[in-house]
Amino acid sequence: DSLDIPEVSNSKKGKRPRAQQDALLLDYSPIQAAAYAASRVSPVYGAIHKVFSELTMRLPTYKPTRVLDFGSGLGPTFWAVE
């Protein structure tokens, strides 16, 4: 089986801000979106969880009060913080 390549549409070119005019608009199916989520959440969560585990081990009195997840992903950082 092969994956269907999403159709690229630039039909609204010129109506978007200049910085976005050359961007491609991609349309993913629900299965493709779920596959992406399944493939990305676990490794990112694992990496962030490891960082917080190391912090807890090395600085047991350090208790962060805020977290900034500066990414464009699915938010596993917030799950790892818990």
N, CA, C and O of each residue as an XYZ file, in Angstrom:
328
protein
N       0.835     -1.188      0.000
C       0.000      0.000      0.000
C       0.872      1.241      0.000
O       1.915      1.287      0.651
N       0.438      2.226     -0.725
C       1.158      3.488     -0.728
C       0.275      4.563     -0.126
O      -0.953      4.493     -0.191
N       0.915      5.547      0.455
C       0.175      6.674      1.014
C      -0.211      7.626     -0.100
O       0.556      7.855     -1.035
N      -1.384      8.165      0.009
C      -1.792      9.176     -0.954
C      -1.104     10.481     -0.598
O      -1.128     10.912      0.555
N      -0.500     11.096     -1.577
C       0.137     12.387     -1.359
C      -0.963     13.452     -1.314
O      -1.809     13.505     -2.206
N      -0.954     14.310     -0.264
C      -2.003     15.326     -0.188
C      -1.943     16.281     -1.377
O      -0.870     16.621     -1.874
N      -3.091     16.689     -1.804
C      -3.169     17.623     -2.914
C      -2.765     19.010     -2.434
O      -3.193     19.462     -1.372
N      -1.942     19.671     -3.221
C      -1.471     21.007     -2.879
C      -2.370     22.020     -3.552
O      -2.683     21.915     -4.738
N      -2.775     22.999     -2.769
C      -3.670     24.014     -3.310
C      -3.138     25.400     -3.002
O      -2.921     25.744     -1.840
N      -2.932     26.177     -4.014
C      -2.536     27.574     -3.853
C      -3.574     28.474     -4.511
O      -3.236     29.528     -5.049
N      -4.825     28.064     -4.470
C      -5.874     28.808     -5.166
C      -6.119     30.187     -4.563
O      -6.658     31.070     -5.231
N      -5.728     30.376     -3.310
C      -5.939     31.673     -2.674
C      -4.672     32.515     -2.681
O      -4.558     33.473     -1.916
N      -3.746     32.173     -3.517
C      -2.486     32.904     -3.584
C      -2.760     34.381     -3.859
O      -3.561     34.728     -4.726
N      -2.093     35.224     -3.120
C      -2.285     36.655     -3.271
C      -3.252     37.222     -2.243
O      -3.247     38.429     -2.001
N      -4.077     36.387     -1.635
C      -5.014     36.842     -0.615
C      -4.459     36.642      0.787
O      -5.045     37.105      1.766
N      -3.335     35.956      0.881
C      -2.699     35.723      2.167
C      -1.576     36.737      2.368
O      -1.140     37.379      1.412
N      -1.101     36.884      3.621
C       0.042     37.779      3.853
C       1.236     37.360      3.011
O       1.405     36.182      2.697
N       2.048     38.318      2.654
C       3.193     38.085      1.765
C       4.072     36.927      2.232
O       4.520     36.121      1.417
N       4.322     36.838      3.543
C       5.200     35.797      4.071
C       4.632     34.404      3.850
O       5.390     33.434      3.846
N       3.333     34.275      3.667
C       2.700     32.972      3.509
C       2.349     32.646      2.057
O       1.850     31.554      1.787
N       2.588     33.534      1.143
C       2.148     33.328     -0.233
C       2.784     32.121     -0.893
O       2.167     31.496     -1.756
N       4.008     31.779     -0.506
C       4.678     30.641     -1.122
C       4.497     29.355     -0.320
O       5.006     28.305     -0.712
N       3.785     29.428      0.789
C       3.560     28.234      1.610
C       2.584     27.291      0.903
O       1.671     27.726      0.202
N       2.799     26.019      1.102
C       1.914     25.018      0.522
C       0.826     24.666      1.530
O       1.100     24.500      2.719
N      -0.384     24.555      1.056
C      -1.491     24.138      1.909
C      -1.669     22.637      1.723
O      -1.944     22.168      0.618
N      -1.511     21.894      2.802
C      -1.612     20.446      2.740
C      -2.864     19.988      3.464
O      -3.240     20.544      4.496
N      -3.493     18.986      2.922
C      -4.708     18.447      3.509
C      -4.455     16.983      3.842
O      -4.311     16.155      2.942
N      -4.400     16.660      5.133
C      -4.133     15.292      5.554
C      -5.422     14.595      5.958
O      -6.335     15.221      6.496
N      -5.488     13.308      5.699
C      -6.648     12.514      6.098
C      -6.587     12.265      7.603
O      -5.528     12.423      8.210
N      -7.703     11.879      8.210
C      -7.683     11.557      9.644
C      -6.689     10.439      9.978
O      -6.063     10.471     11.037
N      -6.540      9.469      9.101
C      -5.590      8.374      9.349
C      -4.155      8.891      9.309
O      -3.333      8.498     10.137
N      -3.851      9.762      8.361
C      -2.501     10.331      8.284
C      -2.209     11.191      9.514
O      -1.097     11.160     10.042
N      -3.189     11.947      9.965
C      -3.001     12.781     11.153
C      -2.783     11.916     12.389
O      -1.921     12.224     13.212
N      -3.547     10.844     12.531
C      -3.393      9.935     13.673
C      -2.032      9.244     13.636
O      -1.400      9.060     14.677
N      -1.582      8.865     12.453
C      -0.271      8.225     12.321
C       0.838      9.183     12.740
O       1.789      8.781     13.410
N       0.719     10.439     12.351
C       1.711     11.439     12.755
C       1.712     11.581     14.271
O       2.771     11.563     14.899
N       0.533     11.720     14.858
C       0.436     11.887     16.311
C       1.034     10.681     17.029
O       1.792     10.839     17.986
N       0.698      9.491     16.576
C       1.196      8.274     17.216
C       2.716      8.159     17.107
O       3.367      7.647     18.017
N       3.275      8.627     16.010
C       4.719      8.500     15.818
C       5.504      9.590     16.536
O       6.698      9.408     16.777
N       4.892     10.705     16.886
C       5.616     11.814     17.495
C       5.429     11.941     19.003
O       6.361     12.340     19.701
N       4.260     11.614     19.516
C       3.994     11.847     20.937
C       4.930     11.031     21.827
O       5.521     11.581     22.756
N       5.074      9.753     21.565
C       5.860      8.891     22.441
C       7.326      9.314     22.559
O       7.816      9.440     23.682
N       8.051      9.540     21.457
C       9.457      9.931     21.617
C       9.635     11.303     22.258
O      10.566     11.503     23.038
N       8.766     12.236     21.943
C       8.888     13.572     22.543
C       8.584     13.494     24.036
O       9.304     14.070     24.851
N       7.515     12.781     24.391
C       7.171     12.594     25.801
C       8.346     11.941     26.540
O       8.722     12.382     27.626
N       8.909     10.914     25.961
C      10.023     10.215     26.600
C      11.214     11.125     26.849
O      11.820     11.078     27.920
N      11.551     11.947     25.877
C      12.689     12.860     26.029
C      12.431     13.900     27.115
O      13.297     14.161     27.950
N      11.255     14.482     27.102
C      10.927     15.504     28.098
C      10.829     14.884     29.492
O      11.294     15.469     30.470
N      10.225     13.705     29.578
C      10.123     13.010     30.868
C      11.513     12.736     31.434
O      11.737     12.885     32.635
N      12.440     12.337     30.575
C      13.820     12.090     31.009
C      14.454     13.358     31.560
O      15.142     13.311     32.580
N      14.231     14.485     30.902
C      14.777     15.769     31.370
C      14.242     16.095     32.759
O      15.007     16.456     33.654
N      12.930     15.969     32.938
C      12.341     16.281     34.238
C      12.778     15.282     35.312
O      12.938     15.661     36.473
N      12.970     14.029     34.947
C      13.469     13.032     35.906
C      14.885     13.380     36.352
O      15.210     13.285     37.536
N      15.718     13.780     35.409
C      17.086     14.184     35.744
C      17.087     15.428     36.632
O      17.865     15.514     37.582
N      16.225     16.380     36.328
C      16.131     17.577     37.170
C      15.742     17.217     38.600
O      16.324     17.727     39.557
N      14.761     16.341     38.736
C      14.301     15.921     40.053
C      15.423     15.215     40.817
O      15.585     15.417     42.020
N      16.183     14.399     40.123
C      17.264     13.660     40.765
C      18.412     14.594     41.173
O      18.963     14.466     42.266
N      18.762     15.522     40.296
C      19.919     16.387     40.549
C      19.602     17.606     41.398
O      20.462     18.100     42.127
N      18.368     18.094     41.306
C      17.952     19.280     42.071
C      16.629     18.980     42.776
O      15.588     19.495     42.369
N      16.653     18.161     43.817
C      15.408     17.710     44.432
C      14.547     18.835     45.016
O      13.340     18.654     45.175
N      15.128     19.972     45.335
C      14.329     21.066     45.904
C      13.775     22.008     44.837
O      12.965     22.883     45.142
N      14.206     21.833     43.597
C      13.729     22.694     42.508
C      12.316     22.293     42.105
O      12.071     21.152     41.713
N      11.403     23.227     42.202
C      10.006     22.986     41.835
C       9.567     24.083     40.857
O       9.194     25.174     41.288
N       9.606     23.809     39.548
C       9.199     24.846     38.583
C       7.730     25.207     38.781
O       6.895     24.348     39.063
N       7.437     26.484     38.628
C       6.054     26.955     38.777
C       5.405     27.225     37.434
O       4.184     27.348     37.348
N       6.212     27.317     36.380
C       5.689     27.568     35.035
C       6.464     26.737     34.017
O       7.636     26.417     34.211
N       5.787     26.404     32.946
C       6.428     25.674     31.849
C       5.999     26.323     30.548
O       4.818     26.591     30.332
N       6.962     26.569     29.691
C       6.678     27.095     28.362
C       7.032     26.013     27.352
O       8.199     25.649     27.204
N       6.033     25.509     26.667
C       6.254     24.512     25.628
C       6.392     25.277     24.317
O       5.399     25.555     23.644
N       7.623     25.614     23.962
C       7.877     26.413     22.764
C       8.056     25.483     21.583
O       9.168     25.286     21.092
N       6.963     24.921     21.139
C       7.013     24.001     20.017
C       5.749     24.127     19.191
O       4.869     24.937     19.483
N       5.682     23.328     18.182
C       4.484     23.351     17.351
C       3.911     21.943     17.246
O       3.281     21.567     16.258
N       4.155     21.194     18.296
C       3.726     19.804     18.273
C       2.384     19.593     18.948
O       1.512     20.462     18.947
N       2.252     18.413     19.522
C       0.977     17.969     20.070
C       0.852     18.199     21.572
O      -0.173     17.847     22.155
N       1.852     18.773     22.210
C       1.759     19.107     23.628
C       2.164     18.028     24.610
O       1.712     18.086     25.754
N       2.992     17.035     24.251
C       3.355     16.013     25.235
C       4.188     16.566     26.383
O       4.317     15.912     27.418
N       4.752     17.754     26.222
C       5.501     18.362     27.321
C       4.619     18.533     28.537
O       5.046     18.270     29.661
N       3.390     18.971     28.321
C       2.502     19.179     29.458
C       2.139     17.864     30.135
O       1.918     17.836     31.345
N       2.074     16.779     29.377
C       1.827     15.472     29.989
C       3.031     15.043     30.809
O       2.874     14.475     31.890
N       4.232     15.309     30.308
C       5.450     14.908     30.997
C       5.648     15.705     32.279
O       6.229     15.190     33.234
N       5.188     16.928     32.322
C       5.336     17.769     33.507
C       4.594     17.166     34.688
O       5.066     17.227     35.824
N       3.441     16.588     34.420
C       2.646     15.997     35.496
C       3.404     14.875     36.136
O       2.905     14.244     37.067
